[in-house]
Amino acid sequence: MINFDEIIDRKNNFSAKYDELTEKFGRNDLVPLWIADMDFKTAAPISEALQKRAMQGIFGYTSRPQTYFNTVGSWLMQRHDWSADPKLMLHTPGVVTALSLLIRTLTCPGDKIIIQPPVYYPFFDVIEKNHRILVENPLKNIAGHYEMDYEQLEGKAKAGAKLLLLCSPHNPVGRVWKKDELIKLGNICLKYNILIIADEIHCDITFNSHKHIPLASISEQFRQNTVTCLSPSKTFNLAGLQASIVVFPNAGLKNTFAKVLDTLDLQRNNCFSLIAVEAAYQHGTKWLETALNYIENNFKFINEFCAKYIPAIKPNYPEGTYLVLLDCRKLGLDKKQLHNFMVNKAHLALDDGCWFSNSLSQYVRLNAACPRPILKKALYQLADAAQQLNL
Ligand SMILES: Cc1ncc(COP(=O)(O)O)c(C=O)c1O
């Protein structure tokens, strides 16, 4: 079992989180807690399977065995009580690739697509860069607890939209949507004939009694109206292997999308993801439970630390995802000043809240999937910087 406190030197890891600091933040002496990958080693059975594969020394074109999607199906059943049909699954290199290609395949330029900000910022890009019309249905912030705005959604749905992109669990607000919330959303979409693309990449990262419910598992009607995107990449820290899974409601849609992937020659896994995905879903449970426990203790640490030493900053306590939203409104800084404060005073690389929505311009998002010594260092730097503000 790995030691989650261990600090892994990612200097020669060709990591976006570390190696793109200067490009993204203008300096490289920052504690990087931005982009959503973990600073933990993945589960040993995954690394061991990869090592074994590497030692074969042949890395030719791959052929995906049927066991691959069966293993995904077993995981979804075992972890989420969802009987997803392996025959309706396809591989894509990433969830964002899938979102973008699904939008191209299922809609036309000029079609309206609904999202619910604050939300993972590539949701905006995959719509706008594909020349579709972005329709925003902002979440309601009720004393720090985010909820969907069904009344507004109904109005927007009525005005006509082709698709809704659901983020479930929701990055960056950390909500794990409850069944009744998903039912309300799903019913509005059914009523107005809006297909839902459910990005459930964070499905395995939930805490306490919060349980992820796959939208497509709720009813046959919902299943028929949902395309689900998921991946073991967040769960097991495998983003660099580039493998995600799309679960379709029927063979027609699946075959249409398969042709798109074939045209782009994107249908194959690379030889390592082929091995890692199966190893993760077959042998990763114990590691995942330990990782979740560790991350949750990081949430506790962040909350206790801020309450004690930086009361002007209020962290949330995510129900799901390993991403903590820090409410910095009491610092009295605008978005540029807040960015400057985090980078040049606290020496932290965090996601600016405004990347997800203008409503979060006085917030930042902190990635808590890191060894506690790194987190401690980051928070002490933040406390020192905040003290200098003389609030
Ligand atoms: C909601 C959501 N979707 C997708 C991704 C990225 O997925 P991928 O790396 O498979 O494109 C992320 C990464 O943070 C995310 O938070």
The ligand as an SDF file (V2000), in Angstrom:
LIG
                    3D

 16 16  0  0  0  0  0  0  0  0999 V2000
  -15.7970   17.5390  -15.4460 C   0  0  0  0  0  0  0  0  0  0  0  0
  -14.5440   17.1670  -16.1720 C   0  0  0  0  0  0  0  0  0  0  0  0
  -14.6120   16.6030  -17.3870 N   0  0  0  0  0  0  0  0  0  0  0  0
  -13.5130   16.2470  -18.0720 C   0  0  0  0  0  0  0  0  0  0  0  0
  -12.2500   16.4530  -17.5500 C   0  0  0  0  0  0  0  0  0  0  0  0
  -11.0400   16.0930  -18.3460 C   0  0  0  0  0  0  0  0  0  0  0  0
  -11.2090   14.8840  -18.9480 O   0  0  0  0  0  0  0  0  0  0  0  0
  -10.1460   14.3280  -20.0010 P   0  0  0  0  0  0  0  0  0  0  0  0
   -8.7930   14.5680  -19.4550 O   0  0  0  0  0  0  0  0  0  0  0  0
  -10.5080   12.8920  -20.1140 O   0  0  0  0  0  0  0  0  0  0  0  0
  -10.4100   15.0840  -21.2720 O   0  0  0  0  0  0  0  0  0  0  0  0
  -12.1290   17.0380  -16.2910 C   0  0  0  0  0  0  0  0  0  0  0  0
  -10.8010   17.3070  -15.7210 C   0  0  0  0  0  0  0  0  0  0  0  0
  -10.6420   17.9820  -14.7660 O   0  0  0  0  0  0  0  0  0  0  0  0
  -13.3010   17.4060  -15.5850 C   0  0  0  0  0  0  0  0  0  0  0  0
  -13.2370   17.9670  -14.3840 O   0  0  0  0  0  0  0  0  0  0  0  0
  1  2  1  0
  2  3  1  0
  2 15  2  0
  3  4  2  0
  4  5  1  0
  5  6  1  0
  5 12  2  0
  6  7  1  0
  7  8  1  0
  8  9  2  0
  8 10  1  0
  8 11  1  0
 12 13  1  0
 12 15  1  0
 13 14  2  0
 15 16  1  0
M  END
$$$$
